[in-house]
Amino acid sequence: MTEATVRHTDAMDAGRAAQPAPGNVWFGAMVAVWSIFLTLLVVSPGTLDDVYEWLRGLWVVWEVLMWIVLLPWALAHVVLESSWPDWLRIVVVVLLATFHLAISQPRAAMS
């Protein structure tokens, strides 16, 4: 290979490594949202109640769309507000968060 080709290839590899993979960005966003949810649950559960009431008060089309977008967190809030025993509510929310993060994890590219 010529020196120019080698430099061009090295520059392309460096540029590729500097950009985060879209899967990593998505996973980071999901971890951040679950962290915010859990922080609000501990620090200010009333805020979660307010968000849920806002969600339930939307016009039906927007409510359905928001339920789709916020499904894991809305379900976690519904479970937390249920009359189930405390230990079962905690287990279900932890399993829900774990499952959601597991399916949000980036996968290796198929060759």
Rosetta blueprint (number, residue, H / E / L):
1 M L
2 T L
3 E H
4 A H
5 T H
6 V H
7 R H
8 H H
9 T H
10 D H
11 A H
12 M H
13 D H
14 A H
15 G H
16 R H
17 A H
18 A H
19 Q L
20 P L
21 A L
22 P H
23 G H
24 N H
25 V H
26 W H
27 F H
28 G H
29 A H
30 M H
31 V H
32 A H
33 V H
34 W H
35 S H
36 I H
37 F H
38 L H
39 T H
40 L H
41 L H
42 V H
43 V H
44 S L
45 P H
46 G H
47 T H
48 L H
49 D H
50 D H
51 V H
52 Y H
53 E H
54 W H
55 L H
56 R H
57 G L
58 L L
59 W L
60 V H
61 V H
62 W H
63 E H
64 V H
65 L H
66 M H
67 W H
68 I H
69 V H
70 L L
71 L H
72 P H
73 W H
74 A H
75 L H
76 A H
77 H H
78 V H
79 V H
80 L H
81 E L
82 S L
83 S L
84 W L
85 P L
86 D H
87 W H
88 L H
89 R H
90 I H
91 V H
92 V H
93 V H
94 V H
95 L H
96 L H
97 A H
98 T H
99 F H
100 H H
101 L H
102 A H
103 I H
104 S H
105 Q L
106 P L
107 R L
108 A L
109 A L
110 M L
111 S L
